Amino acid sequence: MSTLLTKRLARSLWRTKLRLYSVILMIVVGVFAGISFGTYANSTQTLYDNIYADDENGVNLPDIWVENSAATWDGTTAASLCQTISEQWPDVSMPLETCEPRMVVDGLMFHIDEGEEKLIPAVWHGIDEGLVDRVWMPENDCCSGRLASADDEIVLDEHAASGMEIGIGDTVSIGAGHGSMNFTVVGIGYHSQHLYFSQSGSILPADPGTFATGYLSDTGIERLANLSAGSANLLLLDVVGSPEYDLQSTEEDEGERLSEIISSVKDTMMAVDDTSFIAYDRSGVDSVEFLRADAEGASKSYPIVTGMIAMVAGITIFLSLQRLIQSQAREIAILRTLGIPKSAIMPGFILAPIAIGLVGSSIGIILGAAFGGPAMISMYEDIIGIPAIGFHTDAPLIMQNFVIAMGVVIIAGIKPALDASRMQPLEILRGQHEVRISSRGIQRLTSRLPTTVGLTIRSSMRKPMRLIFTFFAVGLSMLIFGTMSLMMDSMGEVFGVDGQNWDAQVNVPFGGEDAVIGWAEENGAIHESMLVFPGNAEGDTRQFLAYGLDVISTGDDAMLPLNLLEGSLPVAGATTTQVLVDEGTMMFLEWEVGQTQTVMFGPFSLDVEIAGVTGGELSRTVYFHRSDLSDAIGLEATTVLLILPEGVELDEQIGEMSVGITQKQDMLDSFDSLLEKQQGIYNAILGLGVIIAIAVLFNTLLMNISERDSELATLRVLGAPISRIRSMMLGEHLAIGLIGGVLAAVFTIVMAQYMISSFVQWAFFFTLQPDIMAALELILVVVVISVMCTPYGTWRVSRMDLVEKVKDLSQ
Amino acid sequence: MSVPLVSMQGLERHYHMASGTVRALDGVDLEISEGERVILLGPSGSGKTTLLNCLSALDTPTGGTYHFQGKEVPKGLDLPPKTQRPWFIIRPLVSLMMFPIDYFRRLRPAAKASEEMTSFRRENIGYVFQFFNLLQDLTVLENIMLIQELSDGPDEARARHLLELVGLEREVDRFPAEISGGQQQRVAIARSLAKRPRLLLGDELTGNLDSKTSSMVMEVLIKACEAEGITCVFVTHDESLVDYATRAIRLDSGRVTSDSMIE
């Protein structure tokens, strides 16, 4: 390999610095994004595994949860159930290690904030032995103290403690439908069910001071909820080791053996107890499943994002090298004529992308490890609120991103290098390689247009492959921008509660709705009872929530207006109970409107006819008329929805008669807070997409302009005013921008929907609605970027040294 | 006495190089009347092309005067030198910040002067290149109409008439790559006449053609110029083209060494 030839190539590249910088920038961005997202994905997965581990530092996450949905087992029954389950355990190779009864109740915290008492929805856990599902108190600034042992002690969740500025030694006033009681805070920690800190049924992380969870002793919870000793509504079963479990995001059952055990446990339970219960593995615990899905999503997406950006960089490198070879064709031909072998020409063109890739990757690695990874972790801590213990960017991750980036740039460099070595000197020196005219078809199509317009169109179409590659690369870069934009638009619809008419949802103990209704009528509040109960389809272990509503409607007459996508509203009291099913459930269960299906509520089954499909529910939901659902499960109501008149606020009285109150304003605040927290990363990703699109479009349009130097110089020598040349360029850039923008928008919408559909799962389902405004926004961004090249092009033409150009034209 | 079409007095074009000053034109006095066909001859580096560039207002003389039809021809501005700025990252940043000042101090006046020179060329000058420089994406007819469109608006009838004048009425819909070099040069001649220039300039316009084709092209050119009443100035190394001129001017080292009328 000739050093002089390589040096000559390096100098040629350096002459097109702007294009060189844009290519390097894209590689930097690709590696940076890969390392940032990768750090997040790897670290979160490691963190969760450490937290859930069956060792002294972990919480020893149970393998099976058996939940009593409708009542409470007394101490004797709970102990007896554990005993029976243990005795009839079906798999000797996977023995039961622990069966621990637990009491978990919804309730309220009565918190004084700035002199005003606030009713904060809460969940209280009563922990007896604490052998499984322990409170996690790592050695970190976040957590301190000890577990609760006396009946007036509580360990408060760190999310709640920091949100309400409560410390060890403070007294908190809490309730669970039986008045309020004072407890002393003896510890601050985390719990597996609330690592992702959101109210039950909500996917939004709770805003500080809007939700609380606490971990009491068994005697503490019995005192709080007025229960007999040993009462429980949850059995935690821990199997020796860490068995595989069924992932909700996949078709196959990864935890077949555990599923068989769950099935056997259900049979055992049904044989000895007639209460309604559900049994599930860790995929049925929202917080656990959400964090797993988050880590899995990040793991899946970061190689795609890195690969996508690297591919855009690869296309740009490919186009730039092609252009470089074209501009050097005559030199290469002369060298070949002088007897320089192909093998001496090719290495330089292979070396160029390697050098570019090395520079870009090195900068990307430094920026990703020093800033990107830490920034992602900081955002994670801010949103999830778990201390980022053991987070780091490791060598395999760096290597993986480096290999992806280098692989793509080397592949991009091979074709131009081969082209350079295969050039026919005679053809080049005769100038035949430069003769490239637009097709007759395009000529015919544009023959009736003004000549300047025709010229613009034909010149743009001269290199169709370059245009196609450019549009593809712009499409990819806009995919990053567009997906984020579309998702943020859709988030408002999915997470928002703007369209709902209730002010507060008051959860009541079984049979406790009358007291709340009495309070509502006393205070002039409009009320509606609602029954919410977990269920599942026959033969399927995945849970949905059955909502029993008094008013089922798509209009404002309902407290919870529904978005009916297909079918009709159900009729109450039909021979076969009619229901509405959300589109996610319909898709996962492959149900269709008009079908009759069997649903299970614990041991009870019910045939239902699917009257219609609703949209906009993140969780899996089936809507019943309350009377129909009530008949099936034997409960009247679990919640009272309230619309409060002007000036009426929820007070301590309603707090003491409820087991949890959700206020709409808190949910709106949580949503705003989430958006605010995500704004930085949202803007960063939007910026990333735009920067890449700018680099890609500028690269191609600058090549187009520089290729036409001689044409434009001829026009200038013949007296073409700069204003006309500007108009021609503007027209060309506008057209390219419009076509590119429309293609990018279509590509983005199709790809974004495909990506979302591959990420959604039973617990979190949503669809992206192609919004015309979002599509127009995408098109506008591409058009603006494209048109931004016009001033540069005009400037380049206006500063042409025509005397020099005339010399070139005469050579 | 009628005003000459071109009048140059003591015209100079000096280039200041590191190795010293190059006097490409060094005091040229020249008058050309309407209807003349002038041929500029001389060895390489004698200043022929520089004189042609000054005639077409592509280049600006560094001394002397140049009047066209009695009016001074617009000149480009010698840009004041850029302020020296530190290298590497700081330079582009400082350049970016200084751009508004640069724009008003240097770029805008220079661009304005450049546009005045372009207008002068558009209104008065036709130009034929050695390598034709037709636009490959446009047909023969469209190449001519493009120049019309960029000046006074398209006139297809005239474009067709000019092609007829150069004998290419059957090639109107062909692309440049589909016709011969001689035909391409005839299209370039038709193109240069499209906006009715007062002065047609040709730089080695037969330099890329064989002698037979050269003769044909020159005959076509003379015929067209006579038909349109256009004055011509050609630069060439080819002494045989003197036969097509009415006047031959020889240059050497930037000076006119002989100027003779041809019978």
Interface residues (C-beta under 8 A of the other chain):
Chain A: V435 R436 I437 S438 Q443 P450 T451 T452 G454 L455 R458 S459 R462 S710 E711 T714 L715 R716 V717 L718 G719 A720 P721 I722 R724 S798 L802 V803 V806 K807 L809 S810 Q811
Chain B: T49 N53 S56 L58 D59 A111 S114 E115 T118 S119 R121 R122 E123 I125 Y127 F129 Q130 F131 N133 L135 Q136 D137 L138 T139 E142 M145 L146 I147 E149 L150 S151 P154 F175 A177 R191 S192 K195 D203 E204 G207
